[in-house]
Amino acid sequence: MTIDELASKLIELKEENMRIRCNTVLQTDSDVHQMKKTRRDIARVKTVIHEKNRAAQTENA
């Protein structure tokens, strides 16, 4: 995946995380496991973006 695709995936995951958090607060859906999974997915995407940026900087240096 390109950095742009990863960035759009990151936005999508953040929106999903916000939706889950709102539902948990409103007690309409108490899916704590899904919230944990989404947070970890966000961290994974951020890690890949960071790795790709560092690799690009190394190539340019």
C-alpha distance matrix in Angstrom:
0.0 3.8 6.6 8.1 6.0 6.5 10.0 10.8 10.1 12.3 14.9 15.0 15.6 18.2 19.9 20.2 21.5 24.1 25.2 25.8 27.7 29.8 30.6 31.6 33.9 35.4 36.0 34.6 32.0 32.2 29.0 28.6 26.5 23.8 23.9 23.5 20.5 18.8 19.7 18.2 14.9 15.0 15.9 13.1 10.4 12.8 13.1 9.6 9.7 13.1 12.4 10.1 12.9 15.5 14.3 14.3 17.7 19.0 18.3 20.1 23.0
3.8 0.0 3.8 5.4 5.2 6.2 8.6 10.1 10.6 12.3 14.4 15.4 16.5 18.4 20.2 21.1 22.4 24.4 25.9 26.9 28.4 30.4 31.6 32.8 34.6 36.3 37.2 36.0 33.6 33.8 30.9 30.3 28.5 25.8 25.5 25.2 22.5 20.4 20.9 19.8 16.6 15.9 16.7 14.5 11.3 12.7 13.4 10.0 8.7 12.0 11.8 8.7 10.7 13.8 12.8 11.9 15.3 17.1 16.2 17.4 20.5
6.6 3.8 0.0 3.8 5.5 5.0 6.0 8.7 9.7 10.2 12.4 14.2 15.0 16.3 18.4 19.8 20.6 22.4 24.3 25.4 26.6 28.5 30.1 31.1 32.7 34.5 35.7 34.8 32.5 32.6 29.9 29.0 27.6 24.9 24.1 23.8 21.6 19.2 19.1 18.4 15.5 14.0 14.7 13.2 9.7 10.1 11.3 8.6 6.1 9.3 10.2 7.4 8.3 11.8 11.8 10.8 13.6 15.9 15.7 16.5 19.3
8.1 5.4 3.8 0.0 3.8 5.4 5.0 6.3 8.6 9.7 10.7 12.5 14.2 15.4 16.8 18.5 19.9 21.3 22.9 24.5 25.8 27.3 28.9 30.3 31.8 33.3 34.7 33.5 31.6 32.1 29.5 29.1 28.0 24.9 24.1 24.4 22.2 19.4 19.7 19.6 16.5 14.8 16.3 15.2 11.5 12.1 14.1 11.8 9.2 12.5 13.8 11.2 11.5 15.3 15.5 14.0 16.5 19.2 18.8 19.1 22.1
6.0 5.2 5.5 3.8 0.0 3.8 5.4 5.2 6.2 8.6 10.0 10.6 12.3 14.3 15.5 16.6 18.3 20.1 21.2 22.6 24.3 25.9 27.1 28.6 30.4 31.8 32.8 31.4 29.3 29.9 27.1 27.0 25.5 22.4 22.0 22.4 19.9 17.3 18.2 17.9 14.4 13.4 15.4 13.8 10.2 12.0 13.9 11.4 9.9 13.6 14.6 12.3 13.6 17.1 16.9 16.1 19.0 21.3 20.9 21.7 24.6
6.5 6.2 5.0 5.4 3.8 0.0 3.8 5.4 4.9 6.1 8.7 9.7 10.3 12.2 14.2 15.1 16.2 18.3 19.9 20.8 22.2 24.2 25.6 26.6 28.4 30.1 31.1 30.0 27.7 27.9 25.1 24.4 23.0 20.2 19.5 19.5 17.1 14.6 15.0 14.5 11.3 10.1 11.6 10.2 6.5 8.2 10.3 8.1 6.8 10.6 11.8 10.3 11.8 14.9 15.3 15.2 17.7 19.9 20.1 21.1 23.7
10.0 8.6 6.0 5.0 5.4 3.8 0.0 3.8 5.4 5.0 6.4 8.7 9.9 10.6 12.5 14.3 15.2 16.6 18.6 20.0 21.0 22.7 24.5 25.7 27.1 28.8 30.1 29.3 27.3 27.6 25.2 24.5 23.6 20.7 19.5 19.9 18.1 15.0 15.1 15.4 12.6 10.3 12.1 11.8 8.1 8.4 11.4 10.2 7.8 11.0 13.2 11.8 12.1 15.5 16.6 16.0 17.9 20.6 21.1 21.5 23.9
10.8 10.1 8.7 6.3 5.2 5.4 3.8 0.0 3.8 5.3 5.1 6.3 8.7 9.9 10.7 12.4 14.2 15.5 16.7 18.5 20.0 21.3 22.8 24.5 26.0 27.2 28.6 27.3 25.5 26.3 24.0 23.9 23.1 19.8 18.9 20.0 18.0 14.7 15.6 16.3 13.1 11.3 14.1 13.7 10.1 11.4 14.4 13.1 11.3 14.6 16.7 15.2 15.7 19.2 20.0 19.3 21.5 24.1 24.3 24.7 27.4
10.1 10.6 9.7 8.6 6.2 4.9 5.4 3.8 0.0 3.8 5.4 5.0 6.2 8.6 9.9 10.5 12.2 14.2 15.3 16.4 18.3 20.0 21.1 22.4 24.4 25.7 26.7 25.4 23.2 23.7 21.1 21.0 19.8 16.6 16.0 16.8 14.5 11.5 12.8 13.2 9.7 8.7 11.6 10.9 7.7 10.0 12.8 11.6 10.8 14.3 15.9 15.0 16.3 19.4 20.1 20.0 22.4 24.6 25.0 25.9 28.4
12.3 12.3 10.2 9.7 8.6 6.1 5.0 5.3 3.8 0.0 3.8 5.4 5.1 6.1 8.6 9.8 10.4 12.3 14.2 15.3 16.3 18.3 20.0 20.9 22.5 24.3 25.4 24.7 22.6 22.7 20.3 19.6 18.8 15.9 14.5 15.1 13.5 10.2 10.4 11.3 8.6 6.1 9.0 9.5 6.4 7.4 10.9 10.8 9.6 12.4 14.8 14.5 15.2 18.1 19.5 19.6 21.3 23.8 24.7 25.4 27.5
14.9 14.4 12.4 10.7 10.0 8.7 6.4 5.1 5.4 3.8 0.0 3.8 5.5 5.1 6.2 8.6 9.8 10.6 12.4 14.3 15.3 16.6 18.5 20.0 21.2 22.6 24.2 23.3 21.7 22.3 20.3 20.0 19.9 16.7 15.1 16.6 15.4 11.7 12.2 14.0 11.5 8.9 12.1 13.1 10.2 10.7 14.4 14.4 12.7 15.4 18.1 17.6 17.7 20.8 22.4 22.0 23.7 26.4 27.2 27.5 29.7
15.0 15.4 14.2 12.5 10.6 9.7 8.7 6.3 5.0 5.4 3.8 0.0 3.8 5.5 5.2 6.3 8.7 10.0 10.7 12.4 14.3 15.5 16.7 18.5 20.2 21.2 22.5 21.1 19.3 20.2 18.1 18.4 18.0 14.5 13.6 15.5 13.8 10.2 11.9 13.6 10.8 9.4 13.1 13.6 11.1 12.7 16.0 15.7 14.8 17.8 20.0 19.5 20.3 23.3 24.5 24.4 26.3 28.8 29.5 30.1 32.4
15.6 16.5 15.0 14.2 12.3 10.3 9.9 8.7 6.2 5.1 5.5 3.8 0.0 3.8 5.4 5.0 6.1 8.6 9.8 10.5 12.2 14.2 15.3 16.3 18.3 19.9 20.7 19.8 17.5 17.8 15.4 15.2 14.7 11.4 10.3 11.8 10.2 6.5 8.2 10.0 7.5 6.3 10.1 10.9 9.3 11.0 14.0 14.4 14.2 16.7 18.9 19.1 20.0 22.6 24.0 24.5 26.2 28.5 29.5 30.4 32.4
18.2 18.4 16.3 15.4 14.3 12.2 10.6 9.9 8.6 6.1 5.1 5.5 3.8 0.0 3.8 5.4 5.0 6.2 8.6 9.9 10.4 12.3 14.2 15.2 16.5 18.3 19.7 19.2 17.5 17.7 15.9 15.3 15.6 12.6 10.5 12.2 11.8 8.0 8.2 11.0 9.6 7.1 10.5 12.4 10.9 11.3 14.8 15.8 15.0 17.0 19.7 20.1 20.4 23.0 24.9 25.1 26.4 28.9 30.2 30.8 32.6
19.9 20.2 18.4 16.8 15.5 14.2 12.5 10.7 9.9 8.6 6.2 5.2 5.4 3.8 0.0 3.8 5.4 5.1 6.2 8.7 9.8 10.6 12.4 14.2 15.4 16.5 18.2 17.2 15.9 16.9 15.5 15.8 16.4 13.2 11.5 14.1 13.6 10.0 11.1 14.1 12.4 10.6 14.2 15.8 14.1 14.9 18.3 19.0 18.1 20.4 23.1 23.1 23.4 26.2 28.0 28.0 29.4 32.1 33.1 33.5 35.5
20.2 21.1 19.8 18.5 16.6 15.1 14.3 12.4 10.5 9.8 8.6 6.3 5.0 5.4 3.8 0.0 3.8 5.4 5.1 6.2 8.6 9.9 10.6 12.3 14.3 15.3 16.3 15.0 13.1 14.1 12.3 12.9 13.2 9.7 8.7 11.6 10.9 7.5 9.8 12.5 10.9 10.3 13.9 15.2 14.1 15.6 18.6 19.3 19.1 21.5 23.7 24.0 24.9 27.5 29.0 29.4 31.0 33.3 34.4 35.2 37.2
21.5 22.4 20.6 19.9 18.3 16.2 15.2 14.2 12.2 10.4 9.8 8.7 6.1 5.0 5.4 3.8 0.0 3.8 5.4 5.1 6.1 8.6 9.9 10.5 12.3 14.2 15.1 14.8 12.7 12.7 11.0 10.6 11.4 8.5 6.2 9.0 9.3 6.1 7.1 10.5 10.0 9.0 12.1 14.1 13.8 14.6 17.5 18.9 18.8 20.6 23.1 23.9 24.6 26.8 28.6 29.3 30.6 32.9 34.3 35.1 36.8
24.1 24.4 22.4 21.3 20.1 18.3 16.6 15.5 14.2 12.3 10.6 10.0 8.6 6.2 5.1 5.4 3.8 0.0 3.8 5.4 5.0 6.1 8.6 9.8 10.6 12.2 14.0 13.8 12.7 13.2 12.6 12.4 14.1 11.6 9.0 12.0 12.9 9.8 10.3 13.9 13.6 12.0 14.9 17.3 16.6 16.9 20.1 21.6 21.0 22.7 25.5 26.2 26.4 28.7 30.8 31.2 32.3 34.8 36.3 36.7 38.4
25.2 25.9 24.3 22.9 21.2 19.9 18.6 16.7 15.3 14.2 12.4 10.7 9.8 8.6 6.2 5.1 5.4 3.8 0.0 3.8 5.5 5.2 6.2 8.6 10.0 10.6 12.1 11.0 10.0 11.5 11.1 12.1 13.8 10.9 9.4 13.1 13.5 10.8 12.4 15.7 15.1 14.2 17.5 19.4 18.6 19.6 22.7 23.8 23.4 25.5 28.0 28.5 29.0 31.6 33.3 33.7 35.1 37.5 38.8 39.4 41.2
25.8 26.9 25.4 24.5 22.6 20.8 20.0 18.5 16.4 15.3 14.3 12.4 10.5 9.9 8.7 6.2 5.1 5.4 3.8 0.0 3.8 5.5 5.1 6.1 8.7 9.9 10.3 9.7 7.6 8.2 7.4 8.3 10.2 7.7 6.3 10.1 11.0 9.1 10.7 13.9 13.9 13.7 16.6 18.5 18.5 19.6 22.3 23.6 23.8 25.7 28.0 28.9 29.7 31.8 33.6 34.4 35.8 37.9 39.4 40.2 41.9
27.7 28.4 26.6 25.8 24.3 22.2 21.0 20.0 18.3 16.3 15.3 14.3 12.2 10.4 9.8 8.6 6.1 5.0 5.5 3.8 0.0 3.8 5.5 5.1 6.2 8.6 9.7 10.4 9.1 8.9 9.1 8.7 11.4 9.9 7.2 10.5 12.4 10.6 10.9 14.5 15.2 14.4 16.7 19.3 19.5 19.9 22.6 24.4 24.4 25.8 28.4 29.6 29.9 31.9 34.1 34.9 35.9 38.1 39.8 40.5 41.9
29.8 30.4 28.5 27.3 25.9 24.2 22.7 21.3 20.0 18.3 16.6 15.5 14.2 12.3 10.6 9.9 8.6 6.1 5.2 5.5 3.8 0.0 3.8 5.4 5.1 6.1 8.4 8.7 8.8 9.9 11.0 11.6 14.5 12.8 10.7 14.2 15.9 13.8 14.5 18.1 18.4 17.4 20.0 22.5 22.3 22.7 25.6 27.3 27.0 28.5 31.3 32.2 32.4 34.6 36.8 37.3 38.3 40.7 42.3 42.8 44.3
30.6 31.6 30.1 28.9 27.1 25.6 24.5 22.8 21.1 20.0 18.5 16.7 15.3 14.2 12.4 10.6 9.9 8.6 6.2 5.1 5.5 3.8 0.0 3.8 5.5 5.1 5.9 5.3 5.2 7.0 8.6 10.2 13.1 11.5 10.4 14.1 15.5 14.1 15.5 18.7 19.0 18.7 21.4 23.5 23.5 24.5 27.2 28.7 28.7 30.5 32.9 33.8 34.4 36.6 38.5 39.2 40.5 42.7 44.2 44.9 46.6
31.6 32.8 31.1 30.3 28.6 26.6 25.7 24.5 22.4 20.9 20.0 18.5 16.3 15.2 14.2 12.3 10.5 9.8 8.6 6.1 5.1 5.4 3.8 0.0 3.8 5.5 4.9 6.5 5.4 4.9 7.1 7.7 11.2 10.7 9.2 12.3 14.5 13.8 14.5 17.7 18.7 18.6 20.8 23.1 23.7 24.4 26.8 28.6 29.0 30.3 32.7 34.0 34.6 36.5 38.5 39.5 40.6 42.7 44.4 45.3 46.6
33.9 34.6 32.7 31.8 30.4 28.4 27.1 26.0 24.4 22.5 21.2 20.2 18.3 16.5 15.4 14.3 12.3 10.6 10.0 8.7 6.2 5.1 5.5 3.8 0.0 3.8 5.4 7.9 8.5 8.3 10.8 11.0 14.6 14.2 12.1 15.0 17.6 16.4 16.6 20.0 21.2 20.5 22.5 25.3 25.6 25.9 28.5 30.5 30.5 31.7 34.3 35.7 35.9 37.8 40.1 40.9 41.7 43.9 45.8 46.4 47.6
35.4 36.3 34.5 33.3 31.8 30.1 28.8 27.2 25.7 24.3 22.6 21.2 19.9 18.3 16.5 15.3 14.2 12.2 10.6 9.9 8.6 6.1 5.1 5.5 3.8 0.0 3.8 5.5 7.7 8.9 11.9 13.1 16.5 15.8 14.4 17.7 19.8 18.6 19.3 22.7 23.4 22.9 25.3 27.8 27.9 28.4 31.2 33.0 32.9 34.3 37.0 38.0 38.4 40.5 42.6 43.3 44.2 46.6 48.3 48.8 50.3
36.0 37.2 35.7 34.7 32.8 31.1 30.1 28.6 26.7 25.4 24.2 22.5 20.7 19.7 18.2 16.3 15.1 14.0 12.1 10.3 9.7 8.4 5.9 4.9 5.4 3.8 0.0 3.8 5.4 6.1 9.7 11.3 14.7 14.5 13.8 16.8 18.8 18.4 19.4 22.4 23.3 23.4 25.7 27.9 28.4 29.2 31.7 33.4 33.8 35.3 37.6 38.8 39.5 41.4 43.4 44.3 45.5 47.6 49.3 50.1 51.5
34.6 36.0 34.8 33.5 31.4 30.0 29.3 27.3 25.4 24.7 23.3 21.1 19.8 19.2 17.2 15.0 14.8 13.8 11.0 9.7 10.4 8.7 5.3 6.5 7.9 5.5 3.8 0.0 3.8 6.7 9.5 12.1 14.9 14.0 14.0 17.4 18.7 18.0 19.8 22.6 23.0 23.3 25.9 27.8 28.0 29.2 31.8 33.1 33.5 35.3 37.6 38.5 39.3 41.5 43.2 44.0 45.4 47.6 49.0 49.9 51.5
32.0 33.6 32.5 31.6 29.3 27.7 27.3 25.5 23.2 22.6 21.7 19.3 17.5 17.5 15.9 13.1 12.7 12.7 10.0 7.6 9.1 8.8 5.2 5.4 8.5 7.7 5.4 3.8 0.0 3.8 5.8 8.8 11.3 10.4 10.9 14.1 15.3 15.0 16.9 19.5 19.9 20.6 23.1 24.8 25.3 26.7 29.0 30.3 31.0 32.8 34.8 35.9 36.9 39.0 40.6 41.6 43.1 45.0 46.5 47.6 49.2
32.2 33.8 32.6 32.1 29.9 27.9 27.6 26.3 23.7 22.7 22.3 20.2 17.8 17.7 16.9 14.1 12.7 13.2 11.5 8.2 8.9 9.9 7.0 4.9 8.3 8.9 6.1 6.7 3.8 0.0 3.8 5.8 8.8 9.1 9.3 11.9 13.7 14.1 15.5 17.8 18.9 19.8 21.8 23.6 24.6 25.8 27.8 29.5 30.4 31.9 33.8 35.2 36.3 38.0 39.7 41.0 42.4 44.1 45.8 47.0 48.4
29.0 30.9 29.9 29.5 27.1 25.1 25.2 24.0 21.1 20.3 20.3 18.1 15.4 15.9 15.5 12.3 11.0 12.6 11.1 7.4 9.1 11.0 8.6 7.1 10.8 11.9 9.7 9.5 5.8 3.8 0.0 3.8 5.5 5.5 6.7 9.1 10.2 11.0 12.9 14.8 15.7 17.0 19.0 20.4 21.6 23.2 24.9 26.4 27.6 29.2 30.9 32.3 33.6 35.3 36.8 38.2 39.7 41.3 42.9 44.3 45.7
28.6 30.3 29.0 29.1 27.0 24.4 24.5 23.9 21.0 19.6 20.0 18.4 15.2 15.3 15.8 12.9 10.6 12.4 12.1 8.3 8.7 11.6 10.2 7.7 11.0 13.1 11.3 12.1 8.8 5.8 3.8 0.0 3.8 5.4 5.1 6.4 8.7 9.9 10.7 12.6 14.3 15.5 16.9 18.6 20.2 21.4 22.9 24.8 26.1 27.3 28.9 30.7 31.9 33.3 35.0 36.6 37.8 39.3 41.2 42.6 43.8
26.5 28.5 27.6 28.0 25.5 23.0 23.6 23.1 19.8 18.8 19.9 18.0 14.7 15.6 16.4 13.2 11.4 14.1 13.8 10.2 11.4 14.5 13.1 11.2 14.6 16.5 14.7 14.9 11.3 8.8 5.5 3.8 0.0 3.8 5.4 5.1 6.2 8.6 10.0 10.7 12.4 14.3 15.5 16.6 18.5 20.1 21.2 22.8 24.6 25.9 27.1 28.9 30.5 31.8 33.1 35.0 36.4 37.6 39.4 41.1 42.3
23.8 25.8 24.9 24.9 22.4 20.2 20.7 19.8 16.6 15.9 16.7 14.5 11.4 12.6 13.2 9.7 8.5 11.6 10.9 7.7 9.9 12.8 11.5 10.7 14.2 15.8 14.5 14.0 10.4 9.1 5.5 5.4 3.8 0.0 3.8 5.4 5.0 6.1 8.6 9.9 10.4 12.3 14.3 15.2 16.4 18.3 19.9 21.1 22.6 24.3 25.7 27.1 28.6 30.3 31.6 33.1 34.7 36.2 37.7 39.2 40.7
23.9 25.5 24.1 24.1 22.0 19.5 19.5 18.9 16.0 14.5 15.1 13.6 10.3 10.5 11.5 8.7 6.2 9.0 9.4 6.3 7.2 10.7 10.4 9.2 12.1 14.4 13.8 14.0 10.9 9.3 6.7 5.1 5.4 3.8 0.0 3.8 5.5 5.1 6.2 8.7 9.9 10.6 12.5 14.3 15.5 16.6 18.5 20.2 21.3 22.7 24.5 26.0 27.2 28.8 30.5 31.9 33.2 34.8 36.6 37.9 39.2
23.5 25.2 23.8 24.4 22.4 19.5 19.9 20.0 16.8 15.1 16.6 15.5 11.8 12.2 14.1 11.6 9.0 12.0 13.1 10.1 10.5 14.2 14.1 12.3 15.0 17.7 16.8 17.4 14.1 11.9 9.1 6.4 5.1 5.4 3.8 0.0 3.8 5.5 5.2 6.3 8.7 10.0 10.8 12.5 14.5 15.5 16.7 18.7 20.2 21.2 22.7 24.7 26.0 27.2 28.8 30.6 31.8 33.1 35.0 36.6 37.7
20.5 22.5 21.6 22.2 19.9 17.1 18.1 18.0 14.5 13.5 15.4 13.8 10.2 11.8 13.6 10.9 9.3 12.9 13.5 11.0 12.4 15.9 15.5 14.5 17.6 19.8 18.8 18.7 15.3 13.7 10.2 8.7 6.2 5.0 5.5 3.8 0.0 3.8 5.5 5.2 6.2 8.7 9.9 10.5 12.4 14.3 15.3 16.7 18.5 20.0 21.1 22.8 24.5 25.8 27.1 28.8 30.4 31.6 33.2 35.0 36.3
18.8 20.4 19.2 19.4 17.3 14.6 15.0 14.7 11.5 10.2 11.7 10.2 6.5 8.0 10.0 7.5 6.1 9.8 10.8 9.1 10.6 13.8 14.1 13.8 16.4 18.6 18.4 18.0 15.0 14.1 11.0 9.9 8.6 6.1 5.1 5.5 3.8 0.0 3.8 5.4 5.0 6.2 8.7 9.8 10.6 12.3 14.2 15.4 16.6 18.3 20.0 21.2 22.6 24.4 25.8 27.2 28.7 30.4 31.8 33.3 34.8
19.7 20.9 19.1 19.7 18.2 15.0 15.1 15.6 12.8 10.4 12.2 11.9 8.2 8.2 11.1 9.8 7.1 10.3 12.4 10.7 10.9 14.5 15.5 14.5 16.6 19.3 19.4 19.8 16.9 15.5 12.9 10.7 10.0 8.6 6.2 5.2 5.5 3.8 0.0 3.8 5.5 5.1 6.3 8.7 10.1 10.7 12.4 14.5 15.5 16.6 18.5 20.3 21.2 22.7 24.5 26.0 27.1 28.7 30.6 31.9 33.1
18.2 19.8 18.4 19.6 17.9 14.5 15.4 16.3 13.2 11.3 14.0 13.6 10.0 11.0 14.1 12.5 10.5 13.9 15.7 13.9 14.5 18.1 18.7 17.7 20.0 22.7 22.4 22.6 19.5 17.8 14.8 12.6 10.7 9.9 8.7 6.3 5.2 5.4 3.8 0.0 3.8 5.3 5.0 6.2 8.7 9.8 10.5 12.5 14.3 15.2 16.5 18.5 20.0 21.0 22.5 24.5 25.8 26.9 28.8 30.5 31.6
14.9 16.6 15.5 16.5 14.4 11.3 12.6 13.1 9.7 8.6 11.5 10.8 7.5 9.6 12.4 10.9 10.0 13.6 15.1 13.9 15.2 18.4 19.0 18.7 21.2 23.4 23.3 23.0 19.9 18.9 15.7 14.3 12.4 10.4 9.9 8.7 6.2 5.0 5.5 3.8 0.0 3.8 5.4 5.0 6.2 8.6 9.8 10.7 12.4 14.2 15.3 16.7 18.5 20.0 21.2 22.7 24.5 25.8 27.3 28.9 30.4
15.0 15.9 14.0 14.8 13.4 10.1 10.3 11.3 8.7 6.1 8.9 9.4 6.3 7.1 10.6 10.3 9.0 12.0 14.2 13.7 14.4 17.4 18.7 18.6 20.5 22.9 23.4 23.3 20.6 19.8 17.0 15.5 14.3 12.3 10.6 10.0 8.7 6.2 5.1 5.3 3.8 0.0 3.8 5.4 5.2 6.2 8.6 10.1 10.7 12.3 14.3 15.5 16.6 18.4 20.1 21.3 22.7 24.4 26.0 27.3 28.7
15.9 16.7 14.7 16.3 15.4 11.6 12.1 14.1 11.6 9.0 12.1 13.1 10.1 10.5 14.2 13.9 12.1 14.9 17.5 16.6 16.7 20.0 21.4 20.8 22.5 25.3 25.7 25.9 23.1 21.8 19.0 16.9 15.5 14.3 12.5 10.8 9.9 8.7 6.3 5.0 5.4 3.8 0.0 3.8 5.5 5.1 6.1 8.7 9.9 10.5 12.2 14.3 15.3 16.4 18.3 20.0 21.0 22.5 24.5 25.9 26.9
13.1 14.5 13.2 15.2 13.8 10.2 11.8 13.7 10.9 9.5 13.1 13.6 10.9 12.4 15.8 15.2 14.1 17.3 19.4 18.5 19.3 22.5 23.5 23.1 25.3 27.8 27.9 27.8 24.8 23.6 20.4 18.6 16.6 15.2 14.3 12.5 10.5 9.8 8.7 6.2 5.0 5.4 3.8 0.0 3.8 5.5 5.1 6.3 8.7 9.9 10.6 12.4 14.3 15.4 16.5 18.5 20.1 21.1 22.8 24.6 25.9
10.4 11.3 9.7 11.5 10.2 6.5 8.1 10.1 7.7 6.4 10.2 11.1 9.3 10.9 14.1 14.1 13.8 16.6 18.6 18.5 19.5 22.3 23.5 23.7 25.6 27.9 28.4 28.0 25.3 24.6 21.6 20.2 18.5 16.4 15.5 14.5 12.4 10.6 10.1 8.7 6.2 5.2 5.5 3.8 0.0 3.8 5.4 5.2 6.2 8.6 9.9 10.7 12.4 14.3 15.4 16.6 18.5 20.0 21.3 22.8 24.5
12.8 12.7 10.1 12.1 12.0 8.2 8.4 11.4 10.0 7.4 10.7 12.7 11.0 11.3 14.9 15.6 14.6 16.9 19.6 19.6 19.9 22.7 24.5 24.4 25.9 28.4 29.2 29.2 26.7 25.8 23.2 21.4 20.1 18.3 16.6 15.5 14.3 12.3 10.7 9.8 8.6 6.2 5.1 5.5 3.8 0.0 3.8 5.5 5.1 6.1 8.6 10.0 10.6 12.3 14.2 15.4 16.5 18.4 20.1 21.2 22.6
13.1 13.4 11.3 14.1 13.9 10.3 11.4 14.4 12.8 10.9 14.4 16.0 14.0 14.8 18.3 18.6 17.5 20.1 22.7 22.3 22.6 25.6 27.2 26.8 28.5 31.2 31.7 31.8 29.0 27.8 24.9 22.9 21.2 19.9 18.5 16.7 15.3 14.2 12.4 10.5 9.8 8.6 6.1 5.1 5.4 3.8 0.0 3.8 5.5 5.1 6.1 8.6 9.9 10.6 12.2 14.3 15.3 16.5 18.5 20.1 21.1
9.6 10.0 8.6 11.8 11.4 8.1 10.2 13.1 11.6 10.8 14.4 15.7 14.4 15.8 19.0 19.3 18.9 21.6 23.8 23.6 24.4 27.3 28.7 28.6 30.5 33.0 33.4 33.1 30.3 29.5 26.4 24.8 22.8 21.1 20.2 18.7 16.7 15.4 14.5 12.5 10.7 10.1 8.7 6.3 5.2 5.5 3.8 0.0 3.8 5.4 5.0 6.1 8.6 9.9 10.5 12.3 14.2 15.3 16.6 18.5 20.0
9.7 8.7 6.1 9.2 9.9 6.8 7.8 11.3 10.8 9.6 12.7 14.8 14.2 15.0 18.1 19.1 18.8 21.0 23.4 23.8 24.4 27.0 28.7 29.0 30.5 32.9 33.8 33.5 31.0 30.4 27.6 26.1 24.6 22.6 21.3 20.2 18.5 16.6 15.5 14.3 12.4 10.7 9.9 8.7 6.2 5.1 5.5 3.8 0.0 3.8 5.5 5.2 6.2 8.7 9.9 10.6 12.4 14.3 15.5 16.7 18.5
13.1 12.0 9.3 12.5 13.6 10.6 11.0 14.6 14.3 12.4 15.4 17.8 16.7 17.0 20.4 21.5 20.6 22.7 25.5 25.7 25.8 28.5 30.5 30.3 31.7 34.3 35.3 35.3 32.8 31.9 29.2 27.3 25.9 24.3 22.7 21.2 20.0 18.3 16.6 15.2 14.2 12.3 10.5 9.9 8.6 6.1 5.1 5.4 3.8 0.0 3.8 5.5 5.1 6.2 8.6 9.9 10.6 12.3 14.4 15.5 16.5
12.4 11.8 10.2 13.8 14.6 11.8 13.2 16.7 15.9 14.8 18.1 20.0 18.9 19.7 23.1 23.7 23.1 25.5 28.0 28.0 28.4 31.3 32.9 32.7 34.3 37.0 37.6 37.6 34.8 33.8 30.9 28.9 27.1 25.7 24.5 22.7 21.1 20.0 18.5 16.5 15.3 14.3 12.2 10.6 9.9 8.6 6.1 5.0 5.5 3.8 0.0 3.8 5.5 5.2 6.1 8.6 9.9 10.5 12.4 14.4 15.4
10.1 8.7 7.4 11.2 12.3 10.3 11.8 15.2 15.0 14.5 17.6 19.5 19.1 20.1 23.1 24.0 23.9 26.2 28.5 28.9 29.6 32.2 33.8 34.0 35.7 38.0 38.8 38.5 35.9 35.2 32.3 30.7 28.9 27.1 26.0 24.7 22.8 21.2 20.3 18.5 16.7 15.5 14.3 12.4 10.7 10.0 8.6 6.1 5.2 5.5 3.8 0.0 3.8 5.5 5.0 6.2 8.6 9.9 10.6 12.4 14.3
12.9 10.7 8.3 11.5 13.6 11.8 12.1 15.7 16.3 15.2 17.7 20.3 20.0 20.4 23.4 24.9 24.6 26.4 29.0 29.7 29.9 32.4 34.4 34.6 35.9 38.4 39.5 39.3 36.9 36.3 33.6 31.9 30.5 28.6 27.2 26.0 24.5 22.6 21.2 20.0 18.5 16.6 15.3 14.3 12.4 10.6 9.9 8.6 6.2 5.1 5.5 3.8 0.0 3.8 5.4 5.1 6.2 8.7 10.0 10.7 12.4
15.5 13.8 11.8 15.3 17.1 14.9 15.5 19.2 19.4 18.1 20.8 23.3 22.6 23.0 26.2 27.5 26.8 28.7 31.6 31.8 31.9 34.6 36.6 36.5 37.8 40.5 41.4 41.5 39.0 38.0 35.3 33.3 31.8 30.3 28.8 27.2 25.8 24.4 22.7 21.0 20.0 18.4 16.4 15.4 14.3 12.3 10.6 9.9 8.7 6.2 5.2 5.5 3.8 0.0 3.8 5.4 5.0 6.2 8.7 9.9 10.5
14.3 12.8 11.8 15.5 16.9 15.3 16.6 20.0 20.1 19.5 22.4 24.5 24.0 24.9 28.0 29.0 28.6 30.8 33.3 33.6 34.1 36.8 38.5 38.5 40.1 42.6 43.4 43.2 40.6 39.7 36.8 35.0 33.1 31.6 30.5 28.8 27.1 25.8 24.5 22.5 21.2 20.1 18.3 16.5 15.4 14.2 12.2 10.5 9.9 8.6 6.1 5.0 5.4 3.8 0.0 3.8 5.4 5.1 6.3 8.7 10.0
14.3 11.9 10.8 14.0 16.1 15.2 16.0 19.3 20.0 19.6 22.0 24.4 24.5 25.1 28.0 29.4 29.3 31.2 33.7 34.4 34.9 37.3 39.2 39.5 40.9 43.3 44.3 44.0 41.6 41.0 38.2 36.6 35.0 33.1 31.9 30.6 28.8 27.2 26.0 24.5 22.7 21.3 20.0 18.5 16.6 15.4 14.3 12.3 10.6 9.9 8.6 6.2 5.1 5.4 3.8 0.0 3.8 5.4 5.2 6.3 8.7
17.7 15.3 13.6 16.5 19.0 17.7 17.9 21.5 22.4 21.3 23.7 26.3 26.2 26.4 29.4 31.0 30.6 32.3 35.1 35.8 35.9 38.3 40.5 40.6 41.7 44.2 45.5 45.4 43.1 42.4 39.7 37.8 36.4 34.7 33.2 31.8 30.4 28.7 27.1 25.8 24.5 22.7 21.0 20.1 18.5 16.5 15.3 14.2 12.4 10.6 9.9 8.6 6.2 5.0 5.4 3.8 0.0 3.8 5.4 5.1 6.2
19.0 17.1 15.9 19.2 21.3 19.9 20.6 24.1 24.6 23.8 26.4 28.8 28.5 28.9 32.1 33.3 32.9 34.8 37.5 37.9 38.1 40.7 42.7 42.7 43.9 46.6 47.6 47.6 45.0 44.1 41.3 39.3 37.6 36.2 34.8 33.1 31.6 30.4 28.7 26.9 25.8 24.4 22.5 21.1 20.0 18.4 16.5 15.3 14.3 12.3 10.5 9.9 8.7 6.2 5.1 5.4 3.8 0.0 3.8 5.5 5.2
18.3 16.2 15.7 18.8 20.9 20.1 21.1 24.3 25.0 24.7 27.2 29.5 29.5 30.2 33.1 34.4 34.3 36.3 38.8 39.4 39.8 42.3 44.2 44.4 45.8 48.3 49.3 49.0 46.5 45.8 42.9 41.2 39.4 37.7 36.6 35.0 33.2 31.8 30.6 28.8 27.3 26.0 24.5 22.8 21.3 20.1 18.5 16.6 15.5 14.4 12.4 10.6 10.0 8.7 6.3 5.2 5.4 3.8 0.0 3.8 5.6
20.1 17.4 16.5 19.1 21.7 21.1 21.5 24.7 25.9 25.4 27.5 30.1 30.4 30.8 33.5 35.2 35.1 36.7 39.4 40.2 40.5 42.8 44.9 45.3 46.4 48.8 50.1 49.9 47.6 47.0 44.3 42.6 41.1 39.2 37.9 36.6 35.0 33.3 31.9 30.5 28.9 27.3 25.9 24.6 22.8 21.2 20.1 18.5 16.7 15.5 14.4 12.4 10.7 9.9 8.7 6.3 5.1 5.5 3.8 0.0 3.8
23.0 20.5 19.3 22.1 24.6 23.7 23.9 27.4 28.4 27.5 29.7 32.4 32.4 32.6 35.5 37.2 36.8 38.4 41.2 41.9 41.9 44.3 46.6 46.6 47.6 50.3 51.5 51.5 49.2 48.4 45.7 43.8 42.3 40.7 39.2 37.7 36.3 34.8 33.1 31.6 30.4 28.7 26.9 25.9 24.5 22.6 21.1 20.0 18.5 16.5 15.4 14.3 12.4 10.5 10.0 8.7 6.2 5.2 5.6 3.8 0.0
